[in-house]
Amino acid sequence: MDALPLRHANLFITSTPNRMCLTTSGGVDQIMLRKSLGSAIDVYIFKIGGAPCGSTEIHHYKEVVSSKNQVENKVLNVFLKGSKVAKSKLATEKPE
């Protein structure tokens, strides 16, 4: 069985697994874009999942909605890279 870096390096996922994400007017079809990205993530998880890495295996999971993670990511970025003012505001708003 291939190791994680080998599986990752040898993986190709087309950017349009379902069809083009552009509308006839040149804009982006958000529904088709979301569907294509979801399909690409499914392929990635299928191909890379269970790859050996060190003394364990790597398993990937797909979330249905990532909006909660996006909010948590913003909080984490303030915690790690924010100014002193932003960090103190964060400490009072979200003490956990």
C-alpha positions as CSV (number, residue, x, y, z in Angstrom):
1,M,0.0,0.0,0.0
2,D,1.3,3.5,-0.9
3,A,2.1,6.0,1.8
4,L,0.2,9.3,2.2
5,P,2.6,11.5,0.2
6,L,2.7,9.1,-2.7
7,R,-1.1,8.9,-2.9
8,H,-1.4,12.6,-2.6
9,A,1.3,13.3,-5.3
10,N,-0.2,10.8,-7.7
11,L,-3.8,12.1,-7.5
12,F,-5.4,14.1,-10.2
13,I,-8.9,15.4,-9.9
14,T,-10.5,17.3,-12.7
15,S,-11.8,20.8,-11.8
16,T,-15.1,20.1,-13.6
17,P,-16.3,16.6,-12.6
18,N,-19.9,17.5,-13.3
19,R,-19.7,20.2,-15.9
20,M,-18.4,23.8,-16.4
21,C,-19.4,26.1,-13.6
22,L,-19.8,29.2,-15.8
23,T,-23.1,30.6,-16.9
24,T,-23.8,31.7,-20.4
25,S,-23.3,35.3,-19.3
26,G,-19.8,34.5,-18.0
27,G,-20.7,34.5,-14.3
28,V,-20.2,31.6,-11.9
29,D,-23.0,29.1,-11.4
30,Q,-22.7,28.7,-7.6
31,I,-24.9,25.6,-7.4
32,M,-22.8,23.8,-10.0
33,L,-19.6,25.0,-8.4
34,R,-20.7,23.6,-5.0
35,K,-21.6,20.3,-6.7
36,S,-18.3,20.1,-8.5
37,L,-16.3,20.9,-5.3
38,G,-18.3,18.3,-3.4
39,S,-17.6,15.7,-6.0
40,A,-13.9,16.6,-6.0
41,I,-13.8,16.2,-2.2
42,D,-15.5,12.8,-2.5
43,V,-12.9,11.6,-4.9
44,Y,-10.0,12.9,-2.7
45,I,-11.4,11.2,0.4
46,F,-11.9,8.0,-1.5
47,K,-8.4,8.0,-3.0
48,I,-6.4,9.3,0.0
49,G,-8.4,7.9,2.9
50,G,-6.8,5.1,4.8
51,A,-3.3,5.9,3.6
52,P,-0.5,4.8,6.0
53,C,1.3,7.7,7.7
54,G,3.9,6.9,10.3
55,S,2.5,4.1,12.5
56,T,-1.1,4.9,11.8
57,E,-3.6,5.5,9.0
58,I,-5.0,8.9,7.9
59,H,-8.8,9.1,7.6
60,H,-10.6,12.0,6.0
61,Y,-14.2,13.0,6.6
62,K,-16.6,15.4,4.8
63,E,-18.8,17.8,6.7
64,V,-22.2,18.7,5.4
65,V,-21.9,22.4,6.4
66,S,-18.7,24.1,7.2
67,S,-20.0,27.5,8.3
68,K,-19.4,26.7,11.9
69,N,-15.8,25.8,11.1
70,Q,-15.4,29.1,9.2
71,V,-16.4,31.0,12.3
72,E,-14.1,29.0,14.5
73,N,-11.3,29.6,11.9
74,K,-11.8,33.3,12.2
75,V,-11.6,33.1,16.0
76,L,-8.4,31.0,15.8
77,N,-6.8,33.4,13.4
78,V,-7.5,36.3,15.8
79,F,-6.1,34.2,18.6
80,L,-2.9,33.3,16.7
81,K,-2.3,36.4,14.6
82,G,-4.5,39.2,15.9
83,S,-3.4,42.4,17.4
84,K,-3.4,42.9,21.2
85,V,-6.7,44.9,21.0
86,A,-8.4,42.1,18.9
87,K,-7.1,39.4,21.3
88,S,-8.4,41.2,24.4
89,K,-11.8,41.7,22.7
90,L,-11.8,38.0,21.8
91,A,-11.0,37.1,25.4
92,T,-14.0,39.1,26.7
93,E,-16.4,37.9,24.0
94,K,-15.4,34.2,23.9
95,P,-13.6,33.3,27.1
96,E,-13.7,29.6,26.3
